């Protein structure tokens, strides 16, 4: 199977539900002194972190991704979980002095979210390079949200060593400067962000969407319930969402989309088909609470895919490669 390395955060997720709308409790002209507290109905703890989430869904799709990140002394059970899901954890660096990163998110009845992230062991990620853990050049590297210094170093290393990489700044867009964001996208095979993040990147860098797409071979901007837009070679592809059976929790939907999209790239599928793979993976995540709670077999996935999209028989190759 392809040699793919997924870098980024590995974390525990604490997911909470607020039985109301955030917007009803936030006064627009008082944002300069915001102080709010939301009593939530429930809380659940899940495996999480961008790199681990992406790798998990890739494992379901039959790949054996190598996840690369830093974790704390409490990682033992998580390592076993990922390995059981088909993820190679041999490149994970365990730091005994700290705990694994943690993500806290509250979701309201309109699926708006307020979140915070404790870095923990992730702060050590900037101390490691790909060359430190593997002498072989991977087929592709995913640079998912991580310590900003680690993301910058990984992008620079990929360019220096001629490694094809997907740049996914997403949740770290607020922490990265305009210059850092431009350096990350320059030389990337693809950049994946959502529509809101694309607007923030535009403001920080001064780049229009057309200018961004000129810096990468493929620009992917997810649009939530409106699907995704794929920009390449002057073309714009508009990809539908895959209709969900239910809408349960949006956490991790973007990571699942990236897993399907990059899997399609590795299989040399057309960009449209790759994004449609991502769309179905995203729907599986949307239908479950937790970023690694969804599951499927490849025959189940392919059969469901064909109820809405037309792969022209290409997904049979995906099953044969597993």
C-alpha angles and dihedrals in degrees: 000000000000119000102242126164121199114198127190143074125347110194151148114254124217107196122194134181125217112200095218144040121288090212091064091062101042119082110212098214092046099058091112089071101030116172116161137153126195123203105217127208099218144001131202133184120224143169109267150146124126098259093047093045093051092045092049094057091044087056090055088052091057101261125124102219122186111228115211122194145100126274138176135244092278094066100100099099092040091054090053091049094052094046090051088053093055099263121136109226099177092109094054113114114217117208110199096196096066144035128256117270119273132210122203118193134170119198124198130209091273092053092251111147139210112195144172131189129210109206101204109153091006089080088072094057092091088066094067134069129192089246089060093063107029132025092198124090111240122224090240139353125211112210102201126174111305138135103326092235091053092050092051093048094047093051090049091048093050091052093047093049096040095244118158109236142181113222113214110172094159108134092023094057090101091054099044120082123231091255092050092050092050091048090051095050095042106094095010119132089219141359121208123196138140124253095262092049090049089057092050091049089050091053094045096046101030088232123138120219088260090053091049093050089052090060097054133041092231128022116193119192115180116211103197112230089003093066122233141303121223117198121195139142091358092306129115120208118197112207123197124227117250106248109252123223087220139354108234110151132347096207111120096010092121092050091051090050091052091050092055094042095050091045088057091050091052089050089052091241120159113270092249092055091044091054091047089054087053091049093057092045088052091052092052089054092045090056093059138057109242132034095257101034098096120090139176141160119241093249089052092048094049093047092050092045091057092056089072111011132045115229095174089231093300095124090067085074090056090056092046091053094053 
